[in-house]
Amino acid sequence: MAPKCQDFAKHLKGSLATNYESIDPCVDFDKYSCDGWKATHDYRPDQSRVSVTSVLSDNIRDVLHAILDGPYAENTTFTGSDRESDVKNFQKMKTVYDTCMKEDAIKSYGVAPLRKILDQFEAIYPVNGTTKNNATQKEELTDAVSWLKKVGSVSALFSSSTGADDMNPDTVFISLGASETEMEKKYYTMPIPLRNYTRAIAEMTHVIQSAKPIDEYPIPANENASLYEKAKRIVDFEQLIASKTPDPEQSADVKYSYNVKTLREIEASVPELSIIKVLQDIAPPGYTVDAQRTVNVADRNFYGNLSTIIKSTSRQTLHDYFEWRLISTWDGALHKNYSAPMRRFNNRLVGRDPDAVAERWRTCISEVDGTLGHILGGVFIQRMFSKKDKELGDQVIQDVKNVFAENLKTLDWMSDSAKEIAAKKVVNIISKVGFQTKNPDEQKPQELSDYYANLSITTNYFDNARARFEFNQNKTWADLLKPTDRDRWEMTSPTVNAYYNPPINEIVFPAGIMQIPFFNGELPEYANYGGFGSTAGHELTHGFDDNGSKYDDTGRYREWWDNSTTVRFENETQCFIKQYDQFTIEGLEGEKVHVNGKLSLGENIADAGGLNAAFRAWKKRDIAKLNPSLPGLEKFTNDQLFFVSYANSWCEKIRKEALLRQVLGDPHAPSDTRTNGPVANSPDFRKAFNCPVKQPTCILW
């Protein structure tokens, strides 16, 4: 047996509860499959959770760490000009990493780089009086918001982005949304997070004013009242904004979040601010922003509310809020001693040790990934992903697509006309595996060099952070001048994740997730289909969940189902909502907190559909020689090992505070729920483990 297969067998057996034979898998399959793993894994102080996924991410980071700590690999296959470009790309990446690692240099800057930004802002929007040109309040506010977005990387009062138009997917347009806040909406009604946040603002403001770390120079008694008064104004203002923003369930619903309006209509709702002028300042030359320009408004009610917010808020509060948004945006680019107040706040929010700090090399790998992700991805691909891996991944995905399409014919709640379009949609779904191959191709050094040509990297850490923002913003807004780039990936190749993109109608699987224990050519097929296959099925099913089902076979947002099918679908989804509403977690005071079945509906539908499709795809192959038993697991049937492999992918330990945060605002249910819910909805699981109740709780796809 291949070494990797033996290692996987050891991993899978070790993940099982030591007393798994006395646990009923039909009642708690997560406990059955993962208690052994949980007993042998714990979080680092800087982690709010540890999971099979995070361990794989750490393994990948170890590989990247060795690459970035070492010299250029002389055994590369590149020659000539490609080799020259590859060397330059590597050195650019090394400069980002090495500059990030030089903490003494970062410490020597103190808060001066951030203070410089704040001084520039003060000239734009002084707290008292008007600017030298005697501008009106509207003009000054507009200039301030524009400057914050363009120069400060801050979305103040409203958010703005670009992306494919859901109704015209080949067209890129502007989308406007509610203002960003530091915490999720529900936290603004919770006393402890609010108290901690107020303290963080007061202390961080003091750090900037005194230019000294909070631990070296705490807030003096004579400044305490004024700093906390200022912090309270900011928190109260963010509370007001949060109260006017949509709930997470609304934001996740395309019917709520897709509202095309002209800028004339929006400006009429917010006469205190020229949103046209703000967008003109950000948009690239050649892109017309005027009153006739149509944009998407992700929150149909927010702009009327924004007018009320501005009118009821003093200039002092707006100024303080803007200043704070700058600080909270850029404090992470300061030395850890100076950013301590915000780090402690964020740590407390998810249950970490307040003083926990990630090892610097981990932070710096993230910096490289965010700055030169395609170059880093290219190096990763050369070491960790092969042509054979891609071919096997393509096969698994195609098998899952085939059985999903076949299953459409059996659905009694769907009309024939809807089935026909759904079948076309499955065929049309583009699958991307491994890494980006166009604009740029991560395996072509010259394309990578050209792509990052306008990104200036120096040996100043703070300047590199600002350069990254400017580069990414310019790239994003330049998209307005051309058709939607269907070759672009939203994740870098070392990422352990996957996604479905509705307007592009694509499912994307970075090489990071195509590693053991999810996937490997040496593993039995039941392991590959239970791990990676269920992930492929999950992303595919997203195209037919409560949101994805609103996009047709071309990726266009429209009503393509007849009324009868729509009504039947909505009735079936109520089963999932009720089922997941019954799952609970333990709150911070020991109370029961229920999972939000409505918020997590799309993910729960995708989990169930993905698991069912992956199992059917595997059973259709079921080639005996590719499904050997594993040492130490001979008591299990191959069908059972398929489901154990699935459950293993969700093994996780999470701190109570982080779990609460997830349940309150994340569309993903807790990991144990993502095991126990889908297997309860799987007739194949119930058969494999001889469960007394054979019928699934809920079934849709």
C-alpha positions as CSV (number, residue, x, y, z in Angstrom):
1,M,0.0,0.0,0.0
2,A,1.3,3.5,-0.9
3,P,2.8,5.5,1.9
4,K,0.3,8.3,1.5
5,C,-2.6,5.8,1.7
6,Q,-1.1,4.4,4.9
7,D,-0.8,7.9,6.4
8,F,-4.4,8.6,5.5
9,A,-5.6,5.4,7.1
10,K,-3.7,6.4,10.3
11,H,-5.2,9.9,10.2
12,L,-8.8,8.6,9.6
13,K,-8.6,5.9,12.3
14,G,-7.0,8.4,14.8
15,S,-9.9,10.9,14.1
16,L,-12.5,8.4,15.2
17,A,-13.8,8.6,18.8
18,T,-11.8,6.0,20.8
19,N,-15.2,4.6,21.9
20,Y,-16.8,4.9,18.5
21,E,-18.3,1.5,18.7
22,S,-20.5,2.6,21.6
23,I,-21.6,5.8,19.8
24,D,-24.6,5.7,17.5
25,P,-23.5,7.2,14.2
26,C,-27.2,7.8,13.3
27,V,-27.5,10.2,16.3
28,D,-24.1,12.0,16.3
29,F,-21.9,11.2,13.4
30,D,-19.6,14.1,14.2
31,K,-18.8,12.7,17.6
32,Y,-18.4,9.3,16.1
33,S,-16.0,10.5,13.4
34,C,-14.2,13.4,15.0
35,D,-13.8,13.0,18.8
36,G,-10.4,11.3,18.4
37,W,-9.2,14.2,16.2
38,K,-10.5,16.8,18.7
39,A,-8.8,15.0,21.6
40,T,-5.4,15.2,19.8
41,H,-5.6,18.8,18.4
42,D,-5.7,22.1,20.2
43,Y,-5.6,25.7,19.1
44,R,-2.5,27.9,19.1
45,P,-3.0,31.0,21.3
46,D,-3.5,33.1,18.2
47,Q,-6.2,30.7,16.8
48,S,-10.0,30.9,17.5
49,R,-10.5,27.5,15.9
50,V,-8.5,24.5,14.7
51,S,-9.8,22.1,12.0
52,V,-8.8,19.6,9.4
53,T,-8.9,22.5,7.0
54,S,-6.8,24.8,9.2
55,V,-4.2,22.0,9.7
56,L,-4.0,21.6,5.9
57,S,-3.6,25.4,5.6
58,D,-0.8,25.3,8.1
59,N,0.9,22.5,6.2
60,I,0.8,24.6,3.0
61,R,2.1,27.6,4.9
62,D,5.0,25.5,6.1
63,V,5.9,24.8,2.4
64,L,5.6,28.5,1.5
65,H,7.6,29.4,4.6
66,A,10.5,27.2,3.4
67,I,10.3,28.7,-0.1
68,L,10.2,32.3,1.2
69,D,13.0,31.8,3.7
70,G,15.2,30.2,1.1
71,P,17.0,31.2,-2.1
72,Y,15.6,31.1,-5.6
73,A,15.2,27.4,-6.7
74,E,18.0,26.9,-9.3
75,N,16.4,23.6,-10.5
76,T,13.5,25.4,-12.1
77,T,12.4,24.3,-15.6
78,F,12.3,27.9,-16.9
79,T,15.0,29.0,-19.3
80,G,16.0,32.2,-21.1
81,S,13.8,35.2,-20.7
82,D,11.3,33.2,-18.7
83,R,13.9,32.4,-16.2
84,E,15.0,36.0,-15.9
85,S,11.4,37.0,-15.3
86,D,11.0,34.2,-12.8
87,V,14.0,35.4,-10.8
88,K,12.7,39.0,-10.8
89,N,9.3,37.8,-9.6
90,F,10.8,35.7,-6.8
91,Q,13.0,38.6,-5.7
92,K,9.9,40.9,-5.7
93,M,8.1,38.4,-3.5
94,K,11.1,38.0,-1.2
95,T,11.2,41.8,-0.8
96,V,7.6,41.8,0.4
97,Y,8.3,39.0,2.8
98,D,11.6,40.1,4.1
99,T,10.4,43.7,4.7
100,C,7.4,42.3,6.6
101,M,9.7,40.2,8.7
102,K,11.9,43.1,9.8
103,E,9.9,44.0,13.0
104,D,12.6,46.2,14.4
105,A,12.5,48.5,11.3
106,I,8.7,48.6,11.6
107,K,8.9,49.4,15.3
108,S,11.3,52.3,14.5
109,Y,8.6,54.0,12.4
110,G,6.3,54.1,15.4
111,V,3.0,55.6,14.4
112,A,4.5,58.2,12.1
113,P,3.2,56.7,8.8
114,L,-0.4,56.6,10.1
115,R,0.0,60.0,11.7
116,K,0.9,61.4,8.2
117,I,-2.3,60.0,6.7
118,L,-4.3,61.5,9.6
119,D,-2.7,64.9,9.1
120,Q,-3.6,64.8,5.4
121,F,-7.2,64.0,6.3
122,E,-7.3,66.8,8.8
123,A,-6.5,69.3,6.0
124,I,-9.4,67.8,3.9
125,Y,-11.9,67.8,6.7
126,P,-10.9,69.8,9.8
127,V,-12.8,69.3,12.9
128,N,-13.6,73.0,13.4
129,G,-14.5,75.5,10.7
130,T,-14.2,75.0,6.9
131,T,-11.3,74.5,4.6
132,K,-9.5,77.5,3.0
133,N,-11.7,77.5,-0.1
134,N,-14.8,78.2,2.0
135,A,-16.6,75.1,0.6
136,T,-20.1,74.3,1.6
137,Q,-20.8,71.5,4.1
138,K,-21.9,69.2,1.4
139,E,-18.8,69.9,-0.7
140,E,-16.5,69.3,2.3
141,L,-18.3,66.1,3.3
142,T,-18.1,64.9,-0.3
143,D,-14.4,65.7,-0.5
144,A,-13.8,63.9,2.8
145,V,-15.6,60.7,1.8
146,S,-14.0,60.7,-1.6
147,W,-10.5,61.1,-0.1
148,L,-11.1,58.4,2.4
149,K,-12.1,55.9,-0.3
150,K,-9.5,56.8,-2.8
151,V,-6.5,57.5,-0.6
152,G,-7.3,56.1,2.8
153,S,-8.8,52.7,1.7
154,V,-11.8,53.5,3.9
155,S,-15.5,52.9,3.0
156,A,-17.1,55.6,5.1
157,L,-20.8,56.3,5.1
158,F,-21.3,53.9,2.2
159,S,-19.5,51.1,0.5
160,S,-18.7,50.8,-3.2
161,S,-17.4,48.0,-5.4
162,T,-17.4,46.7,-8.9
163,G,-18.5,43.4,-10.3
164,A,-20.6,41.6,-12.9
165,D,-24.1,42.9,-13.4
166,D,-26.3,40.0,-12.3
167,M,-28.8,40.6,-15.1
168,N,-26.1,41.3,-17.7
169,P,-23.1,39.1,-16.6
170,D,-20.8,40.3,-19.3
171,T,-21.1,43.9,-18.1
172,V,-19.2,45.3,-15.1
173,F,-21.0,47.9,-13.0
174,I,-20.8,49.7,-9.7
175,S,-22.5,48.3,-6.6
176,L,-23.2,50.6,-3.6
177,G,-24.0,49.3,-0.1
178,A,-24.3,50.2,3.5
179,S,-21.3,51.6,5.4
180,E,-19.0,49.0,6.9
181,T,-18.8,48.7,10.7
182,E,-16.1,47.1,12.8
183,M,-18.4,44.5,14.2
184,E,-21.4,42.4,13.0
185,K,-24.8,44.1,13.5
186,K,-25.9,42.0,16.5
187,Y,-22.8,42.9,18.5
188,Y,-23.9,46.5,18.6
189,T,-26.7,45.4,21.0
190,M,-24.3,43.4,23.3
191,P,-22.8,45.2,26.3
192,I,-19.5,43.3,26.7
193,P,-18.3,43.7,23.1
194,L,-19.4,47.4,23.1
195,R,-17.5,48.0,26.3
196,N,-14.4,46.3,24.9
197,Y,-14.7,48.2,21.6
198,T,-15.1,51.6,23.4
199,R,-11.9,50.8,25.3
200,A,-10.0,49.8,22.2
201,I,-11.0,53.1,20.5
202,A,-9.9,55.2,23.5
203,E,-6.6,53.4,23.9
204,M,-5.8,53.3,20.2
205,T,-6.5,57.0,19.9
206,H,-4.2,57.7,22.8
207,V,-1.5,55.6,21.1
208,I,-1.7,57.7,18.0
209,Q,-1.7,61.0,19.9
210,S,1.1,60.1,22.3
211,A,3.1,58.1,19.7
212,K,3.8,55.5,22.5
213,P,2.6,52.0,23.0
214,I,-0.3,51.7,25.4
215,D,1.7,49.4,27.7
216,E,4.5,51.9,28.0
217,Y,2.3,54.9,28.4
218,P,-1.3,54.2,29.6
219,I,-4.0,56.8,29.3
220,P,-3.3,59.5,32.0
221,A,-6.1,60.2,34.4
222,N,-6.6,63.7,33.2
223,E,-7.2,62.5,29.6
224,N,-9.3,59.5,30.4
225,A,-12.7,61.2,30.3
226,S,-12.2,63.1,27.0
227,L,-10.8,60.0,25.2
228,Y,-13.7,57.8,26.4
229,E,-16.2,60.5,25.5
230,K,-14.8,60.6,22.0
231,A,-14.8,56.8,21.8
232,K,-18.4,56.7,23.0
233,R,-19.4,59.1,20.2
234,I,-17.9,56.9,17.6
235,V,-19.5,53.7,19.0
236,D,-22.9,55.4,19.3
237,F,-22.5,56.5,15.6
238,E,-21.6,53.0,14.5
239,Q,-24.6,51.7,16.5
240,L,-26.8,54.0,14.5
241,I,-25.3,52.9,11.2
242,A,-25.6,49.2,12.2
243,S,-29.3,49.7,13.2
244,K,-30.0,50.9,9.6
245,T,-28.2,48.1,7.8
246,P,-29.9,44.9,6.6
247,D,-29.8,41.7,8.6
248,P,-27.4,39.0,7.3
249,E,-30.4,37.0,5.9
250,Q,-31.4,40.0,3.8
251,S,-27.9,40.7,2.5
252,A,-27.6,37.1,1.4
253,D,-30.8,37.3,-0.7
254,V,-30.2,38.5,-4.3
255,K,-33.9,39.5,-4.4
256,Y,-33.1,42.0,-1.7
257,S,-29.6,43.0,-2.7
258,Y,-30.1,43.6,-6.5
259,N,-31.8,47.0,-7.1
260,V,-30.7,48.9,-10.2
261,K,-31.1,52.7,-9.8
262,T,-29.8,55.8,-11.5
263,L,-27.4,58.0,-9.6
264,R,-30.0,60.8,-9.9
265,E,-32.4,58.7,-7.9
266,I,-29.8,58.0,-5.2
267,E,-28.6,61.6,-5.0
268,A,-32.2,62.7,-4.5
269,S,-32.3,60.4,-1.5
270,V,-29.1,61.8,0.0
271,P,-29.0,65.6,-0.7
272,E,-26.3,66.1,1.9
273,L,-23.7,64.2,-0.1
274,S,-22.7,64.0,-3.8
275,I,-22.3,60.3,-4.4
276,I,-21.8,61.2,-8.1
277,K,-18.7,63.3,-7.3
278,V,-17.3,60.6,-5.0
279,L,-17.6,58.0,-7.7
280,Q,-16.2,60.3,-10.3
281,D,-13.1,60.7,-8.2
282,I,-12.6,56.9,-7.9
283,A,-13.7,55.8,-11.4
284,P,-11.0,55.4,-14.1
285,P,-10.5,58.0,-16.8
286,G,-12.9,57.2,-19.7
287,Y,-15.7,55.9,-17.6
288,T,-18.6,58.3,-17.4
289,V,-20.2,58.9,-14.0
290,D,-23.3,61.1,-14.3
291,A,-26.9,61.3,-13.1
292,Q,-28.0,58.9,-15.8
293,R,-25.5,56.2,-14.8
294,T,-27.2,53.1,-13.4
295,V,-25.7,51.3,-10.4
296,N,-26.8,48.5,-8.1
297,V,-27.9,49.4,-4.6
298,A,-27.3,46.4,-2.4
299,D,-29.6,47.8,0.4
300,R,-32.7,49.4,-1.0
301,N,-33.4,51.3,2.2
302,F,-30.0,52.5,3.2
303,Y,-29.6,55.7,1.2
304,G,-32.8,57.2,2.6
305,N,-31.5,56.2,6.0
306,L,-28.1,57.7,5.3
307,S,-29.7,61.1,4.7
308,T,-31.3,60.9,8.2
309,I,-28.0,59.8,9.7
310,I,-26.0,62.7,8.2
311,K,-28.6,65.3,9.2
312,S,-28.7,64.1,12.8
313,T,-25.0,63.9,13.3
314,S,-22.6,66.7,14.3
315,R,-19.5,67.6,12.3
316,Q,-17.5,66.6,15.4
317,T,-18.9,63.1,15.4
318,L,-18.4,62.6,11.6
319,H,-14.9,63.8,11.9
320,D,-14.1,61.5,14.8
321,Y,-15.7,58.6,13.0
322,F,-13.8,59.2,9.8
323,E,-10.5,59.5,11.8
324,W,-11.2,56.3,13.6
325,R,-12.0,54.5,10.4
326,L,-8.6,55.5,9.1
327,I,-6.9,54.3,12.3
328,S,-8.8,50.9,12.4
329,T,-8.0,50.4,8.7
330,W,-4.2,50.9,9.0
331,D,-3.4,50.0,12.6
332,G,-2.5,46.5,11.4
333,A,0.5,48.0,9.4
334,L,2.0,49.3,12.7
335,H,4.3,47.3,15.0
336,K,2.4,45.0,17.3
337,N,3.3,47.1,20.4
338,Y,1.4,50.1,18.8
339,S,-1.6,48.1,17.5
340,A,-2.1,46.2,20.8
341,P,-5.5,47.8,21.8
342,M,-7.2,46.6,18.6
343,R,-5.5,43.3,18.6
344,R,-6.7,42.7,22.2
345,F,-10.2,43.7,21.2
346,N,-10.4,41.4,18.2
347,N,-8.9,38.5,20.2
348,R,-11.5,38.9,23.0
349,L,-14.3,39.0,20.4
350,V,-13.4,35.4,19.3
351,G,-12.1,34.0,22.7
352,R,-8.4,34.1,22.0
353,D,-5.9,35.2,24.7
354,P,-6.0,39.0,24.5
355,D,-2.2,39.2,24.1
356,A,-1.9,36.4,21.6
357,V,0.1,37.3,18.5
358,A,0.6,35.1,15.5
359,E,4.2,34.1,14.6
360,R,5.5,36.8,12.4
361,W,6.2,34.5,9.5
362,R,2.6,33.4,9.3
363,T,1.5,37.1,9.1
364,C,4.1,37.7,6.4
365,I,3.0,34.8,4.2
366,S,-0.5,36.3,4.3
367,E,1.0,39.6,3.3
368,V,2.7,38.0,0.3
369,D,-0.5,36.2,-0.6
370,G,-2.5,39.4,-0.5
371,T,0.2,41.4,-2.4
372,L,1.6,39.0,-5.0
373,G,-0.8,36.1,-4.8
374,H,-0.3,34.9,-8.3
375,I,3.5,34.8,-8.0
376,L,3.2,32.9,-4.7
377,G,0.6,30.7,-6.3
378,G,2.9,29.9,-9.2
379,V,5.7,28.8,-6.9
380,F,3.2,26.7,-4.8
381,I,1.9,25.0,-8.0
382,Q,5.3,24.0,-9.1
383,R,5.9,22.1,-5.8
384,M,2.4,20.9,-4.7
385,F,0.2,20.3,-7.8
386,S,0.7,18.1,-10.8
387,K,-1.0,17.6,-14.2
388,K,-2.2,14.2,-12.8
389,D,-3.8,16.0,-9.9
390,K,-5.7,18.3,-12.2
391,E,-6.9,15.4,-14.4
392,L,-8.2,13.4,-11.5
393,G,-9.9,16.5,-10.1
394,D,-11.5,17.2,-13.4
395,Q,-12.7,13.6,-13.5
396,V,-14.3,13.8,-10.0
397,I,-16.0,17.0,-10.8
398,Q,-17.4,15.7,-14.1
399,D,-18.7,12.6,-12.5
400,V,-20.5,14.7,-9.9
401,K,-22.0,16.9,-12.6
402,N,-23.2,13.9,-14.6
403,V,-25.1,12.3,-11.7
404,F,-26.5,15.7,-10.6
405,A,-27.9,16.1,-14.1
406,E,-29.3,12.6,-14.2
407,N,-31.0,13.1,-10.8
408,L,-32.9,16.1,-12.2
409,K,-35.1,13.7,-14.1
410,T,-36.3,12.1,-10.9
411,L,-37.5,15.2,-9.1
412,D,-41.3,15.3,-8.8
413,W,-41.4,19.0,-7.5
414,M,-39.8,20.4,-10.7
415,S,-41.6,21.0,-14.0
416,D,-40.3,19.5,-17.2
417,S,-39.5,23.0,-18.6
418,A,-37.5,23.9,-15.4
419,K,-35.7,20.6,-15.6
420,E,-34.6,21.3,-19.2
421,I,-33.0,24.6,-18.3
422,A,-31.5,23.2,-15.1
423,A,-29.9,20.4,-17.1
424,K,-28.4,23.0,-19.5
425,K,-27.2,25.0,-16.5
426,V,-25.3,21.9,-15.2
427,V,-23.7,21.4,-18.6
428,N,-22.8,25.1,-18.9
429,I,-21.2,25.3,-15.4
430,I,-17.5,25.9,-15.9
431,S,-15.1,24.1,-13.6
432,K,-11.7,25.6,-12.9
433,V,-9.2,23.4,-11.1
434,G,-5.8,24.2,-9.6
435,F,-4.7,27.7,-10.6
436,Q,-5.5,30.7,-12.8
437,T,-4.3,30.2,-16.4
438,K,-5.2,33.5,-18.0
439,N,-4.7,37.2,-17.1
440,P,-2.2,36.1,-15.7
441,D,-1.2,32.5,-16.2
442,E,0.5,31.5,-12.9
443,Q,2.9,29.3,-14.8
444,K,4.1,32.0,-17.1
445,P,6.7,34.2,-15.5
446,Q,6.5,37.0,-18.0
447,E,2.7,37.3,-17.7
448,L,3.1,37.5,-13.9
449,S,5.8,40.2,-14.3
450,D,3.6,42.2,-16.6
451,Y,0.6,41.8,-14.3
452,Y,2.4,43.3,-11.3
453,A,4.5,45.8,-13.3
454,N,2.6,48.8,-11.8
455,L,3.0,47.6,-8.2
456,S,5.9,49.3,-6.7
457,I,7.5,47.3,-3.8
458,T,10.1,48.9,-1.5
459,T,11.8,48.1,1.8
460,N,9.3,50.1,3.8
461,Y,6.5,47.9,5.2
462,F,3.9,50.6,5.6
463,D,4.5,51.9,2.1
464,N,4.1,48.4,0.7
465,A,0.7,48.1,2.4
466,R,-0.5,51.3,0.8
467,A,0.9,50.3,-2.6
468,R,-1.0,47.0,-2.4
469,F,-4.2,48.9,-1.7
470,E,-3.7,51.4,-4.5
471,F,-2.8,48.6,-7.0
472,N,-5.8,46.4,-6.1
473,Q,-8.2,49.4,-6.2
474,N,-6.9,50.5,-9.6
475,K,-7.3,47.0,-11.0
476,T,-10.8,46.7,-9.6
477,W,-12.1,50.0,-10.9
478,A,-10.4,49.6,-14.2
479,D,-12.7,46.6,-14.8
480,L,-15.5,49.2,-15.5
481,L,-13.8,49.9,-18.9
482,K,-14.0,46.3,-20.2
483,P,-16.3,43.2,-20.3
484,T,-16.3,40.9,-17.3
485,D,-13.1,39.0,-17.0
486,R,-14.3,35.4,-16.9
487,D,-10.7,34.1,-16.4
488,R,-10.2,35.8,-13.0
489,W,-10.1,33.8,-9.9
490,E,-11.4,35.2,-6.5
491,M,-9.0,33.0,-4.6
492,T,-5.3,32.3,-4.9
493,S,-4.1,28.8,-5.6
494,P,-2.7,27.9,-2.2
495,T,-6.1,28.7,-0.6
496,V,-7.9,25.7,1.1
497,N,-11.4,26.6,-0.1
498,A,-13.6,26.6,-3.1
499,Y,-16.5,28.7,-4.5
500,Y,-19.4,29.0,-6.9
501,N,-19.8,32.3,-8.8
502,P,-23.4,32.7,-10.0
503,P,-23.1,35.4,-12.8
504,I,-20.1,33.5,-14.3
505,N,-21.8,30.2,-13.6
506,E,-18.5,28.6,-12.5
507,I,-17.2,26.4,-9.8
508,V,-13.6,27.0,-8.7
509,F,-11.2,24.7,-6.8
510,P,-7.8,26.1,-5.9
511,A,-4.9,23.6,-5.6
512,G,-4.8,24.2,-1.9
513,I,-7.9,22.2,-1.2
514,M,-6.8,19.4,-3.5
515,Q,-4.4,17.9,-1.0
516,I,-4.6,15.1,1.6
517,P,-6.8,14.5,3.5
518,F,-9.4,15.8,1.0
519,F,-7.8,14.5,-2.2
520,N,-4.8,12.5,-3.6
521,G,-4.3,10.1,-6.4
522,E,-3.0,7.4,-4.1
523,L,-6.1,7.4,-1.9
524,P,-9.0,5.0,-2.3
525,E,-11.8,6.6,-4.5
526,Y,-14.3,6.5,-1.6
527,A,-11.9,8.9,0.2
528,N,-11.5,11.2,-2.8
529,Y,-15.2,11.3,-3.5
530,G,-16.1,11.6,0.2
531,G,-13.7,14.5,0.7
532,F,-13.1,16.4,-2.5
533,G,-16.2,15.0,-4.3
534,S,-18.6,16.3,-1.7
535,T,-16.9,19.7,-1.9
536,A,-17.3,19.6,-5.7
537,G,-21.0,18.6,-5.2
538,H,-21.4,21.4,-2.6
539,E,-20.2,24.1,-5.0
540,L,-22.3,22.7,-7.9
541,T,-25.4,22.6,-5.7
542,H,-24.9,26.2,-4.9
543,G,-26.0,26.9,-8.4
544,F,-29.4,25.5,-7.4
545,D,-29.8,26.7,-3.8
546,D,-32.1,29.5,-2.6
547,N,-29.9,32.1,-4.4
548,G,-28.1,30.2,-7.1
549,S,-31.5,28.9,-8.4
550,K,-32.4,32.5,-9.4
551,Y,-29.6,32.5,-12.1
552,D,-30.3,30.7,-15.4
553,D,-28.2,28.5,-17.6
554,T,-26.2,31.5,-18.8
555,G,-25.6,33.0,-15.3
556,R,-28.2,35.7,-15.7
557,Y,-30.4,36.6,-12.8
558,R,-34.0,36.1,-13.8
559,E,-37.1,34.1,-12.9
560,W,-36.6,31.0,-15.1
561,W,-38.8,28.7,-13.1
562,D,-42.6,28.5,-13.5
563,N,-44.7,29.4,-10.5
564,S,-45.5,25.8,-9.6
565,T,-41.8,24.9,-9.4
566,T,-41.0,28.0,-7.4
567,V,-43.7,27.3,-4.9
568,R,-42.7,23.6,-4.5
569,F,-39.1,24.6,-4.1
570,E,-39.9,27.1,-1.4
571,N,-42.0,24.6,0.4
572,E,-39.2,22.0,0.3
573,T,-36.7,24.6,1.6
574,Q,-38.9,25.2,4.7
575,C,-37.9,21.7,5.8
576,F,-34.3,22.6,5.8
577,I,-35.0,25.9,7.7
578,K,-37.0,24.0,10.4
579,Q,-34.4,21.2,10.6
580,Y,-31.4,23.5,11.2
581,D,-33.3,25.8,13.5
582,Q,-33.3,22.9,15.9
583,F,-29.6,22.7,16.2
584,T,-28.1,24.6,19.1
585,I,-24.8,25.7,20.5
586,E,-23.9,26.8,24.1
587,G,-23.9,30.5,24.6
588,L,-21.4,32.5,26.7
589,E,-23.6,32.1,29.8
590,G,-24.4,28.5,29.2
591,E,-27.7,29.3,27.5
592,K,-28.9,27.6,24.3
593,V,-28.4,29.6,21.1
594,H,-30.2,28.2,18.0
595,V,-28.6,28.0,14.6
596,N,-30.3,30.3,12.1
597,G,-31.9,28.0,9.5
598,K,-32.8,30.8,7.2
599,L,-29.4,32.5,7.2
600,S,-27.6,29.2,6.6
601,L,-30.2,27.8,4.1
602,G,-28.0,28.1,1.0
603,E,-25.1,26.3,2.6
604,N,-27.3,23.6,4.1
605,I,-28.9,22.9,0.7
606,A,-25.4,22.7,-0.9
607,D,-24.1,20.4,1.8
608,A,-27.0,18.0,1.4
609,G,-27.0,18.1,-2.4
610,G,-23.2,17.9,-2.6
611,L,-23.0,14.8,-0.3
612,N,-25.8,13.0,-2.2
613,A,-24.3,13.7,-5.6
614,A,-20.7,12.7,-4.5
615,F,-22.0,9.4,-3.2
616,R,-23.9,8.6,-6.3
617,A,-20.9,9.6,-8.5
618,W,-18.6,7.3,-6.5
619,K,-21.1,4.4,-6.6
620,K,-21.4,4.7,-10.3
621,R,-17.7,4.1,-10.6
622,D,-17.1,1.7,-7.7
623,I,-14.1,0.1,-9.2
624,A,-13.0,-2.6,-6.7
625,K,-9.2,-2.2,-7.3
626,L,-9.5,1.6,-6.7
627,N,-11.3,1.1,-3.4
628,P,-9.0,-1.1,-1.2
629,S,-9.7,-1.4,2.5
630,L,-7.5,0.6,4.9
631,P,-5.3,-0.9,7.6
632,G,-7.0,-0.7,11.0
633,L,-10.4,0.1,9.4
634,E,-11.3,-3.3,8.1
635,K,-14.5,-3.4,10.1
636,F,-15.9,-0.6,8.0
637,T,-17.6,-1.1,4.6
638,N,-16.4,1.1,1.7
639,D,-19.8,2.9,1.9
640,Q,-19.2,3.7,5.5
641,L,-15.7,4.9,4.8
642,F,-17.0,7.3,2.2
643,F,-19.1,8.9,4.9
644,V,-16.4,8.8,7.5
645,S,-14.1,10.6,4.9
646,Y,-16.8,13.2,4.4
647,A,-17.3,13.8,8.2
648,N,-13.5,14.0,8.7
649,S,-13.3,17.0,6.4
650,W,-15.5,18.9,9.0
651,C,-13.6,17.9,12.2
652,E,-13.1,21.1,14.2
653,K,-12.5,22.6,17.7
654,I,-13.7,26.2,18.1
655,R,-13.8,28.6,21.0
656,K,-17.2,29.5,22.4
657,E,-16.9,33.1,21.5
658,A,-15.9,32.4,17.9
659,L,-18.7,29.9,17.6
660,L,-21.3,32.4,18.8
661,R,-20.0,35.0,16.3
662,Q,-20.4,32.4,13.5
663,V,-23.9,31.5,14.5
664,L,-24.9,35.2,14.8
665,G,-23.7,36.3,11.4
666,D,-22.1,33.6,9.2
667,P,-24.2,31.8,6.6
668,H,-22.2,28.6,7.4
669,A,-23.6,26.4,10.2
670,P,-21.2,25.1,12.8
671,S,-19.0,22.3,11.6
672,D,-20.6,19.5,13.7
673,T,-24.0,20.6,12.3
674,R,-22.5,20.4,8.8
675,T,-21.8,16.7,9.4
676,N,-24.9,15.7,11.4
677,G,-27.4,17.7,9.2
678,P,-26.4,16.4,5.8
679,V,-26.1,12.7,6.9
680,A,-29.6,13.0,8.4
681,N,-30.7,14.1,4.9
682,S,-28.9,11.2,3.2
683,P,-30.8,8.0,2.5
684,D,-27.5,6.4,1.5
685,F,-25.9,7.1,4.8
686,R,-28.9,5.7,6.7
687,K,-28.6,2.5,4.7
688,A,-24.8,2.3,5.1
689,F,-25.1,2.5,8.9
690,N,-28.4,0.6,9.1
691,C,-30.1,3.5,10.8
692,P,-33.6,2.6,12.2
693,V,-35.2,5.6,10.4
694,K,-34.5,5.1,6.7
695,Q,-36.2,8.2,5.3
696,P,-34.1,11.4,5.2
697,T,-35.2,14.4,7.2
698,C,-35.1,16.7,4.2
699,I,-34.2,16.2,0.6
700,L,-34.1,18.5,-2.4
701,W,-31.5,17.7,-5.0
